[in-house]
Amino acid sequence: MIERTLGIIKPDAVRAGNSGKIIDIIEKSGLEIVAMKKISLSKDQAEVFYEVHKDKPFYDSLTKFMSDGKVVPMVIQGDDAIKRYRQIMGATDSSKAEKGTIRNLCGTDIEHNAVHGSDAPETAKDELGFFFCGYELI
């Protein structure tokens, strides 16, 4: 089933010059990037995006981190895109991510883990709408 998911190259990976490497990994996996842009999130925007984690102890450091540099949100499309992208991202904790995954290659720890990906179709729809407007999704 063709589906779409949101991917974000996080500030740590952008700063390290790993955006191209990450895009290459995604495209070589057979997934298609149908839209992307480089932007900066304000702390308020990051807080809205990660509101689901508001009551967790890492919320403040996560939103500060995500608003501390450029990010690259992407619309990723393909058969079972959500599941496949999550597999190539690797485990959330980069130090435990499987060899060859994005987080293993480009992340450093559980927070500075290079990329974000939607975890379900409903989440993907909401997250895509946060970063991309209608005409960008055509």
N, C-alpha and C positions, 0 to 999 in steps of 0.2 A: 504494500500500500504506500503510495507516494504521500509523504507528509512533510511539513515544515517545522523547523525548530529554531530557537534563537541560540546563537553562540556569541560569546563576548571574549575578545582578547583583552585581558585585564592589564592595568597599568604596569605591573612588574614585567610582563612579557613585552609590552610596547616599548618601555624604557630600555630593555635589554636588546632590542632590535630583533625580536623573534616573531614579529607579525608575519613576515614572508614565509618563514619555516612552518608556522602553524597553518597558514592558508594552504601551503603545499601539501601538508599531511592530510588536511581535510579533502582537498581535491583528488589526491592520489587514492583516497579511500573509496572513491566513486560517488561521493556526495557532491552536490553542486551548491556553490555560493551564488545566490540570485540577487543579493543586494548587500552592501556593506558601506560603512562610513567611519571616519575617525572623529570622535567628539570628546568633549570634557563633560563630566557630570558634576553638578554642584552637590554639596553635602545633602541639601534638601532633596534633590532628585534621587540620589543614592538611597536615602532613607525611605522614600516612597517605593522605589523598586524592590528593596529588600525588607519591606514592611512585614512580611511573613515571619521574619526572624527577630522582630522587635523585642520579644521577651527573652531572647537568648543572650548569654554573656558576651558573645563575640560581635553583637550587632553594631556597637559604636565603632570598634576598630575596623570592621568590614566596611562600613559606610565611609569612614574616613579614608581608608585605603582606596576604595573605588572612586573617590572624588579627588584623589591626589595625583592625577595625571590623565593622559589621554587613554581612551578605550576604543576598541573597534567592535561594535555590534554587527552581527552578520545574520542574514536569513539563509539558513542551510536547508536544502531540499533533497529528497531522495526516498527510496524505499526504506521504510522503517527508520527514518532519519533520526528520531529522538534516541532510540536504542543504539543505533550505530554510532552516532556522535558521542554519546556517553561512553561507549566502549573505547573509542579512540582518545577520549579525554583522559581516561584512567581514574584511579581512586582519588578522592578529594584531597587526601593527604599526599602531597607530591613525594614525600619520602617513602611512601608505601605503594606508589603507583607502579603498575606493571611496566616492565622494560619496553621501550619503544612507543609508549603512549605520550600524548602531548604533555601531560603533567610530569611524567618521568623525565622527559627531555628538557622542559622549559620552566618547570616550577621549582620551588625551594622548600615549601612547607605547606601546612594545611590552609593557611590564609593566602599566601603568595603562591597560588597554584596555577597561574597563567591563563586559565580559561574558565568560563561559565557555560553551562548548557541547561536548557529546560529539562524538567524531569517527567513531564506528562503532556498529553495533547492540550488539556485545558490551560496549563501553565504556559505552554508555548504560545498559545493564542494571545493570552494576556501580555506576556513579555514581548512578543513581536509588536503588538500594538503600542507598547510603551516607547519603543525606539523608532518604529517605522509607521508612516501614514499610508493611507490607501494606495495612492499612485506609486509608491515605492515598492509595493508588494505585487504589482502586476507582472 
